[in-house]
Amino acid sequence: MPTVLVIDDDLFVLATVGDTLRGAGYTVLTVQSPAEAFHLDLNGVAAILCDYNMPDMNGSDVLVAMRELQECRAPFIFLTGHSDLDDLLPVAIRYGAELLPKPVDPAELTRLLRKQIAA
């Protein structure tokens, strides 16, 4: 099954999303910070799910770094409870990322992920 990377500083979200994805048959890598993600070999990652609001780096910065510096083209999905999307939308549109609101609906998560990996 494809490998999905989940980046979120909230351990509860990592556990919940990880369990949902494993239950859907995915291999899951979870990290609590973008710095941890940048130390991974991203070549085998089929998709990236990333929190938008994190202490050291927001999700938009992570997406730009993944695309521009890491040359990672894996589909990218923002997990966000962020209500003001003015900063997020331009980057999401530019790089073809999707948005999934928190709290994450497990059925919507797996549907969107399957769609993104198939594209």
C-alpha positions in Angstrom: 0.0 0.0 0.0 1.1 3.6 -0.5 3.0 5.5 2.2 1.5 8.7 3.5 3.4 11.2 5.6 1.5 13.1 8.3 3.0 16.3 9.8 1.2 17.7 12.8 2.4 19.1 16.1 -0.7 17.7 17.9 -0.2 14.1 19.0 -3.9 13.4 19.2 -4.3 14.4 15.5 -1.3 12.3 14.5 -2.7 9.3 16.3 -6.3 9.7 15.0 -5.3 10.4 11.4 -2.6 7.7 11.5 -5.1 5.1 12.8 -7.7 6.1 10.1 -5.1 5.7 7.3 -3.7 2.4 8.6 -7.3 1.2 8.8 -7.7 2.1 5.2 -4.6 0.1 4.3 -2.0 2.8 4.0 1.5 2.7 5.5 1.8 5.8 7.6 4.8 7.9 8.7 4.0 10.5 11.4 6.2 13.4 12.5 5.5 16.3 14.9 7.5 19.0 13.0 8.5 20.0 9.5 12.1 19.7 10.6 11.6 16.0 11.2 9.9 15.6 7.8 12.8 17.3 6.0 15.1 14.6 7.4 13.1 11.8 5.8 13.6 10.3 2.4 10.5 11.6 0.6 11.0 9.6 -2.6 8.7 6.7 -1.4 5.9 9.0 -0.1 2.7 8.9 -2.1 1.1 11.8 -0.3 1.6 14.4 2.5 -0.9 15.5 5.0 0.2 18.6 6.9 -1.2 20.8 9.6 -1.4 24.4 8.7 -0.8 26.0 12.1 2.4 24.8 13.7 4.9 26.6 15.9 8.1 26.8 13.8 6.7 26.8 10.3 3.2 27.0 8.9 1.9 24.5 6.3 2.3 26.9 3.4 6.0 27.2 4.2 6.2 23.4 4.4 4.5 23.0 1.0 6.8 25.6 -0.7 9.9 24.0 0.8 8.7 20.5 -0.2 8.2 21.6 -3.8 11.0 24.1 -4.3 13.8 22.7 -2.0 13.1 19.0 -1.7 11.7 18.7 -5.2 8.9 16.5 -3.7 5.9 16.3 -6.0 3.7 14.1 -3.8 0.1 15.2 -3.5 -0.3 17.6 -0.5 -3.3 18.0 1.7 -3.6 20.7 4.4 -5.3 19.7 7.6 -6.6 22.9 9.1 -8.8 24.3 11.7 -7.6 27.7 10.6 -10.5 30.0 9.8 -8.7 32.7 7.9 -7.5 31.1 4.6 -6.1 34.3 3.0 -2.5 33.1 3.5 -3.2 29.5 2.7 -5.3 29.6 -0.5 -2.8 31.3 -2.9 -0.2 28.7 -2.0 -2.7 25.8 -2.2 -3.8 26.9 -5.6 -0.3 27.5 -7.0 0.9 24.1 -6.0 -2.3 22.1 -6.4 -2.8 21.3 -2.7 -6.1 20.3 -1.2 -7.7 21.5 2.1 -9.3 19.3 4.7 -10.9 21.0 7.7 -10.4 19.8 11.3 -11.8 17.9 12.9 -11.0 15.5 10.2 -13.9 13.3 8.9 -12.4 9.8 8.4 -14.5 9.1 5.3 -13.6 12.4 3.7 -10.0 11.9 4.5 -9.7 8.6 2.8 -11.8 9.7 -0.2 -9.7 12.8 -0.8 -6.5 10.9 -0.3 -7.5 8.2 -2.8 -8.4 10.9 -5.3 -5.1 12.7 -4.8 -3.0 9.6 -5.1 -4.9 8.5 -8.2 -4.4 11.8 -10.0 
